[in-house]
Amino acid sequence: MPRCSRLLALVLAAALGAAAGHAQTISPAGAASSFDAATWNVEGSDSTEPGAAARAFVLGAPYPNPFTEAATLTYTLDRPGPVRLELFDALGRRVAVIEDEERPAGTYRVRFNGDALPPGLYVVRLTSGDRVATRRLVHGN
């Protein structure tokens, strides 16, 4: 397996295997702290089709990717339920909880301002009930 593929596999495995015990996040300054949407400039989510009859559970590709200041994350829920959207660094540490709330079925768009993050590879994880979807996100200079 090529070195790059092995690294990616390790990063994804670490992100997916991140224990629920990681109750803290890493602040922009690198110190452990609780997540604060104002610190990370999460601009909130925007339902593009509230209550629409979505047919799949999908985490769309982040755009733009790679990003330098902000990225837009899109996800679709085929049924209502709890939603948790998290960001993990290359070592599998949770660096942000972008969204954590109940949502009706539909498609949602979240703009995440990560200009305080160091450049590198990140993994976005969407969890709703027993379903999980992940996407890679690259933060450039």
MARLOSE-505011 format. One record per residue: x, y, z of N, C-alpha, C in turn; residue in three letters. Coordinates in steps of 0.1 Angstrom, whole numbers, plus 2048, in hexadecimal, padded with zeros to 3 digits. Layout:
BEGIN
XYZXYZXYZALA...
//
This chain:
BEGIN
8097F480080080080080980C800MET8078167F780F8227F780F829804PRO81983080781A83781480F841817ARG80B84980C80085280D7F384B811CYS7F084080B7E483980D7E483381BSER7F082F8207F082982E7EE835838ARG7F38408357F184C83E7E385083FLEU7DD8508337CE8548327C684A83ALEU7C983D8387C283283F7C383484EALA7CF8378537D18398617CA845866LEU7CA85085F7C285C8637B4859864VAL7AE85385A7A085085A79C846865LEU7A583C8677A28328727A383A880ALA7AC8438817AD84A88E7A1853890ALA79D85988579186288678485B889ALA78384F883777847885777841892LEU78383D8977848368A47858408AFGLY78484D8AD7868568B877C8538C3ALA7818528CF77884E8DA76F8598DEALA7638558E375A85F8E775F8668F4ALA7698618FA76F867905777874902GLY7788778F677F8848F277588F8F4HIS77289290076889D90376E8AB901ALA77B8AC8FF7808B98FD7848BB8EEGLN7868C78EA78A8CA8DD7978D28DETHR79E8D48D37AA8DC8D37A68EA8CEILE7A98F48D57A69018D17B09068C7SER7AD9118C07B69168B67C49188BBPRO7C591B8C87D391D8CE7DA9108D1ALA7D29058D07D88F88D37D58F28E1GLY7CF8FA8E97CC8F68F77BF8EE8F7ALA7BE8E59007B18DD9017A78E6907ALA79B8E69017908EE9067838E9900SER7788EE90576B8EA8FF7698F28F3SER7618EC8E975F8F28DD7568FF8DEPHE75A9098D77539168D875191A8C9ASP74491A8C574291D8B774792B8B3ALA7479348BC74C9428B975B9418B6ALA7639398BE7719378BC7749328AETHR76C9298A976F92389C767929891TRP75F93389475893A88A74F931882ASN74892888973E92088273292987FVAL72F92A87272593386F71792D86FGLU71692187470991A875705913869GLY6FA90C86A6F690485F6EA90A858SER6E890784C6DE90D8446D690183DASP6CA8FF8416C38F483B6BF8F882DSER6C38F08236BF8F48156B28ED811THR6AF8E38186A28DC81569C8D7822GLU6988DF82B6928DB8386868D2836PRO6868C683C67B8BD83C6798B782EGLY6828B98256818B28186838A3819ALA67D89C81067E88E81068B88980BALA69688A8136A388680F6A387780EALA6AB8718056AB8638036B885C808ARG6C186480D6CE85E8116D486581DALA6DD85E8246E586482E6F3867828PHE6F687482670287781E709883824VAL71688282471F88D82872689181BLEU72289C8157288A18097368A480AGLY73D8A67FE74B8AA7FE74C8B8802ALA7558BB80C7578C981075C8D2804PRO7578DE80575B8E77FA75F8F5800TYR76A8FB7FB7748F57F377D8EC7FBPRO7848E37F478C8DA7FA7988D77F1ASN7A48DC7F57A88E28027A28F0804PRO7A18F581079C9028137A790A81BPHE7A691781B7B091F8227A992682ETHR79D92B82C79693283778992B83CGLU78092883377492283677091782CALA76990D83176490282975590082BALA74E8FC8217408F982273E8EA823THR7368E582D7348D782F7258D582CLEU7218CC8247138C98217108BA825THR7058B982B7008AB82F6F18AA82DTYR6ED89D82A6DF89A8286DB88F832THR6CF8918386CA8878416BD88283BLEU6BC87583A6B086F8356A586D83FASP6A886F84C69E86E8566A3878862ARG69987C86A69D8858756A587E87FPRO6AE8868866B58808916C1889896GLY6C888489F6D388C8A46DF88C89APRO6E58988996F089A88F6FC89F897VAL70789989471489D89A71E89E88FARG7238AA88C72D8AD88273A8B1889LEU7448A98877518AB88E75D8AC884GLU7678B38897738B488177F8AE889LEU7878A588379289F88979F8A2882PHE7AA8A38897B78A68837BD89987EASP7C989A8787D088E8727D388487DALA7D488788A7D787E8947CA87889BLEU7BF87B8957B287689A7AD87D8A6GLY7B28898A97AD8918B47A289A8AFARG79789A8B778C8A38B37908B18B6ARG78F8B98AC7938C88AD7868D18ADVAL77B8CC8A976F8D48A97628CB8A8ALA7588CF8B074B8CA8AE7438D58A7VAL7418D389A73B8DE89272C8DF894ILE7268D38967178D38987148C78A1GLU70A8C98AA7068BF8B36F78C28B7ASP6EE8BD8AF6E08C08B26D68B78AAGLU6CA8B78AD6BF8B08A66BC8B7899GLU6BA8B088F6B68B68826AB8AD87BARG6A28B48746988AC86C69F8A885FPRO69989F85869E89A84B6A08A6842ALA6AA8A583A6AC8B08306BB8B282DGLY6BE8BC8266CC8BF8226D18CC829THR6DC8CB82F6E18D78376EF8DB832TYR6F28E88336FF8ED82F7058F583BARG7118F283F7188F884A7258FE845VAL72790B84873391284473C912850ARG74890C84F75190B85A75E914857PHE76191D86076C92685E778920866ASN78191A85F78C91486679991B864GLY7999288627A592F8607AF92F86CASP7AA92B8787B292A8847B991D885ALA7B591387C7BB90687C7C9906876LEU7D28FE87A7DE8FC8737DC8F5866PRO7E48F785C7E38F084F7E48E1851PRO7DD8D984A7DE8CB84B7D28C3846GLY7D28B68497C78AD8457BE8AC851LEU7B18AD84E7A78AB85879C8A1853TYR79589C85C78A89385877D89885EVAL77389A85676589E85B75D89285DVAL75789086874F88586B74188986FARG73788386872988686A723879870LEU71C87B87C716870883708873885THR6FF86A8826F186B8856EB85D889SER6E885C8956E484F89A6F0845899GLY6ED83A8926F88308906FF831883ASP6FC83C87C70283E86F70E84886FARG71884586872484E86872985085AVAL72D85C85673385F84973F86884BALA74986684475586E84575A874838THR76187F83976788582D77588C831ARG77E88C82878B89282A7898A1827ARG7918A982F7918B882D79F8BC82FLEU7A48C48257B28C98267B28D8828VAL7B98DC8327BB8EA8357C88EE830HIS7C98F78267D58FC8207DA909826GLY7E490E8217EA91B8277E2927823ASN
//
